């Protein structure tokens, strides 16, 4: 791959699929992790547009809840709830603000009602890691 070319969605999804398969088949000893697809990232970006129209009128896409419950992606179904069994996610992210706003909402929405009462939704802080790179 040259410096001027970019990975396409299907290439990124293929790599994420390999990671997902190796962890679900216990070929890698990685626990509490989820690998998302480009479809998930696209869904986040689309849903964020609805979120920006008005938080009070916002209704989350049910597909996002299925991801949060580990029911999607279908070829990597884990059935592990985010924030209960999953602490880390690997996601191809194009729209960081959308991710920062919606992931905490998904985490809260998939929890039991008892836990939901104690979770407060706050967006993730978005900052550039460039200032932390060694010179």
C-alpha positions in Angstrom: 0.0 0.0 0.0 1.4 3.4 -0.9 1.4 6.4 1.3 -1.2 8.0 -1.0 -3.8 5.2 -0.8 -6.3 4.6 2.0 -7.9 1.5 3.3 -11.4 0.9 2.1 -14.3 -0.2 4.4 -14.2 -3.8 3.3 -10.5 -4.0 4.1 -11.0 -2.5 7.6 -13.9 -4.9 8.2 -11.8 -7.8 7.1 -9.1 -7.0 9.6 -11.7 -6.4 12.4 -13.2 -9.8 11.5 -9.9 -11.6 11.9 -9.4 -10.0 15.3 -13.0 -10.8 16.3 -12.6 -14.5 15.2 -9.3 -15.0 17.0 -10.7 -13.7 20.3 -14.1 -15.4 20.2 -12.4 -18.7 19.2 -10.0 -18.2 22.1 -7.0 -18.2 19.8 -6.0 -15.0 21.5 -6.2 -14.6 25.2 -8.0 -11.3 25.1 -11.0 -10.8 27.4 -13.5 -8.0 27.8 -13.0 -6.6 24.3 -15.3 -6.0 21.3 -14.4 -5.3 17.7 -16.8 -3.2 15.7 -17.4 -2.9 11.9 -17.5 0.0 9.5 -21.3 -0.5 9.4 -21.3 0.3 13.1 -19.3 3.5 12.6 -21.6 4.5 9.7 -24.6 3.9 12.0 -23.1 6.0 14.7 -22.6 8.9 12.3 -26.1 8.6 11.0 -27.7 8.4 14.4 -25.6 11.3 15.6 -27.3 13.5 13.0 -30.7 12.7 14.7 -29.1 13.3 18.1 -28.0 16.8 17.0 -31.5 17.7 16.0 -32.6 17.7 19.6 -31.6 15.6 22.6 -35.1 15.5 24.1 -36.6 14.2 20.8 -33.8 11.8 20.2 -34.6 8.1 20.0 -31.7 5.7 19.6 -31.6 3.3 16.7 -32.4 -0.2 18.0 -29.4 -1.6 16.0 -27.1 0.4 18.3 -28.6 -1.3 21.3 -28.0 -4.7 19.6 -24.3 -3.8 19.3 -24.2 -2.8 22.9 -25.7 -6.2 23.9 -23.2 -8.1 21.8 -25.9 -9.3 19.4 -24.3 -7.5 16.5 -22.2 -7.9 14.3 -23.9 -11.2 13.5 -20.7 -12.8 12.4 -19.0 -11.9 15.7 -21.9 -12.2 18.2 -20.5 -12.3 21.8 -23.7 -11.6 23.8 -21.4 -9.5 26.2 -22.9 -6.3 27.5 -20.8 -3.2 27.2 -19.5 -2.0 30.6 -20.3 -5.3 32.2 -18.3 -7.8 30.1 -16.7 -5.4 27.7 -14.2 -2.7 28.7 -12.4 -2.1 25.5 -13.7 -1.6 21.9 -11.8 -1.3 18.7 -13.8 0.8 16.3 -13.0 2.4 12.9 -13.9 6.0 13.9 -14.5 8.8 11.3 -16.6 11.1 13.4 -15.1 11.3 16.8 -17.7 13.7 18.3 -20.5 11.3 17.4 -18.6 8.4 19.1 -17.9 10.5 22.2 -21.6 11.5 22.5 -23.4 8.2 21.7 -21.2 5.4 23.1 -22.0 6.4 26.8 -25.7 6.5 25.9 -25.5 3.0 24.4 -23.7 1.8 27.5 -26.4 3.1 29.8 -29.3 1.9 27.6 -28.2 -1.8 27.6 -27.7 -2.0 31.4 -30.4 -3.3 33.8 -32.8 -0.8 35.2 -31.1 -0.9 38.6 -27.7 0.0 37.1 -29.2 2.5 34.7 -30.4 4.6 37.7 -26.8 5.0 38.9 -25.2 5.7 35.6 -24.8 9.3 34.5 -24.4 10.0 30.9 -21.4 12.2 30.1 -19.7 12.4 26.7 -16.2 11.2 26.4 -13.6 13.9 26.3 -12.1 14.2 22.9 -8.5 15.4 22.7 -5.7 15.0 20.2 -2.9 12.7 21.2 -0.5 14.6 19.0 0.8 16.7 21.9 1.8 13.5 23.7 4.0 12.1 20.9 7.8 12.1 21.6 9.8 14.5 19.5 
